[in-house]
Amino acid sequence: MKRSRGRTGRKRRRKHLQSFMDGVNCSHKLEYVKLKKWLKDRGFQDSNLRPAEFWATGRGLMTTKAFQAGDLIISLPEKCLLTTGTVLSSCLGEYIMKWKPPVSPLVALCTFLIAERHAGENSLWKPYLDVLPKTYTCPVCLEHDVVNLLPEPLRQKSQEQRTTVHEFYVSSKAFFSSLQPLFAENTGTIFTYSALRWAWCTINTRTIYMKHSQRECFSLEPDVYALAPYLDLLNHSPNVQVKAAFNEQTRSYEIRTNSQSKKYEEVFICYGPHDNQRLLLEYGFVATDNPHSSVYVSSDTLLKYFPPLDKQRNAKVSILKDHDLLENLTFGWDGPSWRLLTAIKLLSLGADEFACWRRTLLGDVISARNEQQSLNITAKICHFLIEETQHVLLQISQLKREKENLKNHLSLVEALRLEELKILQKSAEILCELTVAMP
């Protein structure tokens, strides 16, 4: 009897652990109960999806039935979508209509989100606003200490993102001031930089693509945004395929799966074939074992390995620039990219081989010496990036101990760097095999 109870206990523990790994159903939580009721009032039929907390991905949606390829995952009626049409039909509409020069669709949506969040209990969109993240982990929200630990190309794009959002805020201030008649408080205390940044991140990370016809009251930027309550709880996986579009017949935004999923599993969608640097920049997360991930080699790093004494160096660099071969040079899971190897082969051409540079761009073998030297330099660059990545990972470990408040942000950069380290180590193995196989 005792042995039997022990086995049952172990089974229960295993089952409990498995259910935690699969996901913990959260549909009973008050914010989700209110959201589902709000959606139902707007015509949303209860689907087979339940909000849940997952060990690997955090908040997401779990299926209560097995899905087959071609099955409809979710169908969200037009009334549930938040678009520029929603904004124009609100009290903001008349202010947008008369403002010159016209505001962009993005400004209109950001303004609406800030105003509705400020309205609190009086907002018709409160049940949706209550489940939106309070903070984001896009680079624009990261501390400078954390941004400095990002790989160089991403660090540069992060600074650009920060500049874009700040300029966006400054250029919108006059319009925000024009809304003063709608508020008892000063608009300057409502439409702050942090409020605008939160709204910008909400739209940048969560909107679905939905083309709207051009309206005269908006600037010429494309009006392609729609916020989709509940649907936007679906997390990204690079390994799934879905078909997503607005159905004109049903007047609903629909997602169909192209793959199978088991009952009680997390349901994923794919935001596109993005590498981890792009995912972190645009959405504020990284995907482990992402098949699309790459490690970028900057032109500065590349050119360090070629002597400035080479008389043809400037001509070689000009050729690479003309053929767009100094950007997007990468290491991937399958080793150095064709672009990286081609750039290195061209830079490795001897004085007597330089006349053959066009053949290098076509992928021809110029000489055994050129092939060998190119592999050696590629391996050196790879090892340099491995050492650099390991050094940054040590810095992150130290900072995590010293700065508790930055722990979550540091863990995000750590995940990115660890993924890149795996790619570089794999590339180093491949390069070693290629060198050994050389005749």
C-alpha positions in Angstrom: 0.0 0.0 0.0 2.8 2.4 0.9 4.6 1.7 -2.3 1.5 2.3 -4.3 0.8 5.6 -2.6 4.4 6.7 -3.2 4.0 6.0 -6.9 0.8 7.9 -7.0 2.4 10.8 -5.2 5.3 10.8 -7.7 2.8 10.7 -10.5 0.9 13.6 -9.1 4.2 15.6 -8.7 5.2 14.7 -12.2 1.8 15.7 -13.5 1.9 19.0 -11.6 5.4 19.8 -12.9 4.3 18.9 -16.5 1.2 21.1 -16.2 3.5 24.0 -15.0 5.8 23.3 -18.0 2.8 23.3 -20.4 1.0 26.3 -18.9 -1.1 27.4 -15.9 -4.7 28.4 -16.9 -5.4 32.0 -16.0 -8.8 32.5 -17.5 -10.4 32.7 -14.0 -8.4 35.9 -13.2 -10.6 39.0 -13.0 -8.9 41.0 -15.7 -9.4 38.1 -18.2 -13.0 37.5 -17.1 -13.8 41.2 -17.7 -11.9 41.2 -21.1 -13.8 38.1 -22.3 -17.2 39.6 -21.3 -16.2 42.9 -23.0 -15.3 41.0 -26.2 -18.4 38.9 -26.1 -20.5 42.1 -26.0 -18.8 43.1 -29.2 -19.6 39.9 -31.0 -16.6 37.7 -30.2 -17.5 34.0 -29.9 -15.7 32.2 -27.2 -12.9 30.2 -28.9 -10.8 27.2 -27.8 -8.2 29.5 -26.4 -7.5 30.2 -22.7 -5.1 32.8 -21.2 -2.2 31.0 -19.4 1.2 31.5 -17.9 3.9 29.4 -19.5 7.3 28.5 -18.0 9.3 29.4 -21.2 7.3 32.3 -22.7 5.4 33.9 -19.9 1.8 35.0 -20.7 0.2 33.4 -23.8 -2.8 31.4 -25.0 -3.4 27.7 -24.5 -5.7 25.6 -26.6 -8.4 23.4 -25.1 -8.6 21.2 -28.2 -6.1 19.7 -30.7 -5.6 21.9 -33.8 -5.1 20.4 -37.3 -3.5 22.3 -40.2 -6.0 24.6 -41.8 -8.0 25.1 -38.5 -9.3 28.5 -37.5 -7.4 29.5 -34.3 -9.2 32.8 -33.7 -11.7 35.1 -35.4 -11.9 38.6 -33.9 -14.8 40.8 -35.1 -14.1 44.3 -36.5 -15.9 45.9 -33.5 -13.2 44.5 -31.3 -10.3 46.0 -33.2 -8.8 49.4 -32.3 -8.0 51.3 -35.4 -7.8 55.0 -36.6 -11.5 54.6 -37.3 -12.0 54.0 -33.6 -10.0 57.2 -32.8 -11.9 59.3 -35.3 -15.3 58.3 -33.8 -14.1 59.3 -30.3 -14.0 62.8 -28.9 -10.5 63.2 -30.4 -11.9 63.0 -33.9 -12.9 66.7 -34.3 -9.4 67.8 -33.1 -7.6 65.5 -35.5 -9.9 66.6 -38.4 -9.0 70.3 -37.9 -5.3 70.0 -37.0 -2.8 71.2 -39.7 -0.5 69.9 -40.8 -2.3 66.5 -40.5 -1.1 64.1 -37.8 0.0 60.6 -38.7 -2.1 57.5 -38.1 0.5 56.5 -35.5 0.2 59.8 -33.6 -3.6 59.4 -33.6 -3.4 55.9 -32.1 -0.8 56.9 -29.5 -2.9 59.9 -28.4 -6.0 57.7 -28.1 -4.2 55.1 -25.9 -2.8 57.8 -23.6 -6.2 59.5 -23.3 -8.1 56.3 -22.6 -5.6 55.1 -20.0 -5.9 58.5 -18.4 -9.7 58.2 -18.4 -9.4 55.1 -16.2 -12.8 53.8 -15.1 -14.5 56.0 -17.7 -12.8 54.4 -20.6 -14.8 52.1 -22.9 -11.6 50.3 -23.6 -10.6 49.7 -19.9 -10.9 45.9 -20.0 -8.4 45.9 -22.8 -6.1 48.5 -21.3 -6.0 46.5 -18.0 -4.3 43.5 -19.7 -1.8 45.5 -21.7 1.8 45.5 -20.3 2.6 48.3 -18.0 6.2 48.4 -19.2 8.1 47.2 -22.2 11.6 45.8 -22.9 12.2 47.3 -26.3 15.6 49.1 -26.5 14.0 52.5 -26.2 12.9 51.5 -22.6 16.3 50.1 -21.6 18.9 51.9 -19.4 22.1 53.1 -21.2 24.1 50.6 -19.1 22.1 47.8 -20.7 22.0 49.1 -24.2 25.9 49.3 -24.1 26.0 45.5 -23.7 24.1 44.9 -26.9 26.0 43.7 -30.0 27.3 46.7 -32.1 24.8 46.7 -35.0 21.8 46.4 -32.5 23.3 49.0 -30.2 23.4 51.5 -33.1 19.8 50.6 -34.1 18.7 51.1 -30.4 20.1 54.6 -30.4 18.2 55.3 -33.6 15.0 54.0 -32.0 15.5 56.2 -29.0 16.1 59.2 -31.2 13.0 58.4 -33.4 10.7 58.1 -30.3 12.0 61.3 -28.8 11.6 63.3 -32.0 8.1 61.8 -32.4 7.3 63.1 -28.9 8.7 66.6 -29.5 6.9 66.9 -32.9 3.6 65.9 -31.3 3.6 68.3 -28.4 1.8 71.1 -30.1 -1.0 68.7 -31.2 -1.3 67.4 -27.6 -1.6 71.0 -26.3 -4.5 71.5 -28.7 -6.5 68.9 -26.8 -6.6 70.9 -23.6 -10.4 71.6 -23.8 -11.0 67.9 -23.4 -9.1 67.6 -20.0 -9.4 69.2 -16.6 -5.7 68.7 -16.0 -2.9 70.3 -17.9 -2.2 68.2 -21.1 1.6 68.5 -20.3 1.1 66.2 -17.3 -1.0 63.7 -19.3 0.9 63.5 -22.5 4.4 63.0 -21.0 7.4 61.4 -22.8 7.0 58.2 -20.7 3.3 58.0 -21.6 4.0 58.5 -25.3 6.8 55.9 -25.1 4.4 53.4 -23.5 1.8 54.0 -26.3 4.5 53.8 -29.0 5.7 50.5 -27.7 2.2 49.1 -27.4 1.6 49.9 -31.1 5.0 48.8 -32.3 4.9 45.4 -30.5 1.3 44.5 -30.6 -0.5 45.7 -33.8 -1.5 43.5 -36.6 -1.2 44.6 -40.2 -4.5 45.9 -41.6 -4.5 48.3 -44.5 -7.0 51.2 -44.3 -8.0 53.6 -47.0 -6.2 56.9 -47.0 -8.0 59.7 -45.2 -7.4 63.4 -45.8 -7.3 64.2 -42.0 -4.1 62.0 -41.7 -0.6 62.6 -43.2 0.6 60.3 -46.0 2.2 57.7 -43.8 0.6 54.3 -44.4 -2.5 53.6 -42.1 -1.8 49.9 -41.5 -2.3 49.4 -37.8 -4.9 47.6 -35.8 -4.7 46.6 -32.1 -6.4 43.2 -31.6 -7.5 42.5 -28.0 -7.0 38.9 -26.8 -5.5 37.9 -30.2 -2.4 39.9 -29.2 -1.8 37.4 -26.3 -0.5 34.9 -28.9 3.3 34.5 -28.7 5.8 34.2 -31.5 7.5 31.0 -32.5 9.9 30.9 -35.6 8.9 27.3 -36.1 5.2 27.7 -36.9 3.3 29.0 -39.9 0.0 30.7 -39.9 -2.3 32.5 -42.3 -3.5 35.8 -40.9 -5.7 38.4 -42.6 -8.9 40.4 -42.4 -11.8 38.5 -43.8 -14.1 40.9 -45.8 -17.0 38.4 -45.8 -17.1 37.8 -42.0 -15.7 41.3 -41.2 -13.3 39.6 -38.8 -9.6 39.3 -38.4 -8.8 35.6 -38.7 -5.8 33.4 -38.0 -5.6 29.8 -39.4 -2.8 27.5 -38.5 -0.7 25.6 -41.0 0.6 23.1 -38.4 -0.8 20.8 -35.7 -0.9 21.5 -32.0 -2.0 19.2 -29.1 -4.7 19.9 -26.5 -3.5 22.1 -23.7 -0.4 23.3 -25.6 0.5 26.9 -26.1 -0.6 28.2 -29.5 1.9 30.2 -31.4 1.9 32.5 -34.4 4.9 33.7 -36.4 5.7 37.4 -36.6 8.0 36.7 -39.6 11.4 35.1 -40.2 13.2 37.5 -37.9 16.6 37.0 -36.3 16.9 37.7 -32.5 18.4 41.1 -32.9 15.3 42.2 -34.9 13.0 40.5 -32.4 14.6 42.4 -29.5 14.6 45.7 -31.4 10.9 45.5 -32.5 9.2 43.4 -29.9 11.5 43.3 -26.8 12.2 39.6 -26.6 14.4 36.9 -28.0 13.5 33.4 -29.2 15.8 30.5 -28.1 17.1 28.2 -30.8 15.9 30.6 -33.4 16.8 29.2 -36.9 16.8 32.7 -38.4 19.3 34.0 -35.9 22.6 35.5 -37.0 25.7 37.2 -35.6 26.6 40.4 -37.5 30.2 41.3 -38.4 30.6 45.1 -38.6 32.7 46.5 -41.5 35.2 47.9 -38.8 35.7 44.4 -37.4 36.1 42.9 -40.8 38.7 45.5 -42.1 40.9 45.1 -38.9 42.1 41.8 -40.3 43.4 43.3 -43.6 46.7 45.2 -43.7 46.4 48.9 -44.5 49.7 48.4 -46.5 47.8 46.6 -49.2 47.9 49.0 -52.2 44.6 47.7 -53.6 42.8 47.9 -50.2 40.9 51.1 -51.0 39.9 49.7 -54.4 38.7 46.5 -52.8 36.6 48.4 -50.2 35.1 50.5 -53.0 34.1 47.3 -54.9 32.5 45.8 -51.8 30.6 49.1 -51.2 29.4 49.2 -54.8 28.1 45.7 -54.6 26.5 46.2 -51.1 28.9 43.7 -49.5 30.0 45.6 -46.4 26.6 45.3 -44.7 24.7 42.2 -43.4 27.8 40.1 -43.1 26.9 37.3 -40.7 27.6 34.0 -39.0 24.6 31.6 -38.8 23.9 28.1 -37.5 25.4 26.8 -40.8 28.6 28.9 -40.5 29.7 32.1 -42.2 27.3 33.5 -44.8 28.1 33.6 -48.5 28.2 37.4 -48.2 30.8 37.3 -45.4 33.0 34.7 -47.2 32.8 36.6 -50.5 33.8 39.9 -48.8 36.8 38.2 -47.1 37.8 36.4 -50.3 37.8 39.6 -52.3 39.8 41.4 -49.6 42.3 38.4 -49.5 43.1 38.6 -53.2 46.8 38.9 -53.9 48.2 41.7 -56.1 48.5 39.2 -59.0 44.9 38.0 -58.4 43.1 41.4 -58.1 42.2 41.5 -61.8 40.0 38.4 -61.1 37.8 40.2 -58.6 34.6 39.8 -60.7 35.1 36.0 -60.6 35.2 36.2 -56.8 31.8 37.8 -56.7 30.5 35.0 -59.0 31.8 32.4 -56.5 34.7 31.1 -58.5 37.8 29.7 -56.7 40.7 32.0 -57.6 43.5 30.0 -55.9 44.2 27.5 -53.1 46.1 30.3 -51.3 43.1 32.7 -51.5 40.8 29.9 -50.2 43.1 29.0 -47.3 43.8 32.6 -46.2 40.0 33.4 -46.4 39.2 30.5 -44.1 41.9 31.5 -41.7 40.8 35.1 -41.5 37.1 34.1 -41.1 38.1 31.8 -38.2 40.1 34.6 -36.6 37.0 36.9 -36.8 34.8 34.2 -35.4 37.2 33.6 -32.4 37.5 37.3 -31.8 33.6 37.5 -31.6 33.5 34.5 -29.3 35.9 36.2 -26.9 34.1 39.5 -27.1 30.7 37.7 -26.4 32.2 35.8 -23.4 33.6 39.0 -22.0 30.2 40.7 -22.2 28.5 37.7 -20.6 30.9 38.1 -17.6 30.0 41.8 -17.4 26.3 40.9 -17.4 26.8 38.4 -14.6 28.6 41.0 -12.5 26.0 43.7 -13.2 23.1 41.3 -12.3 24.7 40.9 -8.8 25.2 44.7 -8.4 22.0 46.1 -9.9 18.9 44.2 -8.9 16.7 46.8 -10.6 18.2 46.0 -14.0 18.1 42.2 -13.6 15.2 41.5 -16.1 16.7 43.8 -18.7 20.1 42.2 -18.2 18.7 38.7 -18.5 17.2 39.7 -21.9 20.6 40.8 -23.2 22.2 37.7 -21.7 19.7 35.5 -23.6 20.6 37.2 -26.8 24.3 36.9 -26.2 24.1 33.3 -25.1 22.3 32.4 -28.4 24.9 34.3 -30.4 27.7 32.4 -28.5 26.1 29.1 -29.6 26.0 30.3 -33.2 29.7 31.4 -33.1 30.8 28.2 -31.5 29.0 26.2 -34.2 30.5 28.4 -36.9 34.0 27.8 -35.4 33.5 24.0 -35.6 32.3 24.3 -39.3 35.3 26.4 -40.2 37.7 24.0 -38.5 36.1 21.1 -40.5 36.4 23.1 -43.8 40.1 23.9 -43.0 40.9 20.2 -42.3 39.1 19.3 -45.6 41.3 21.7 -47.6 43.5 19.8 -50.2 
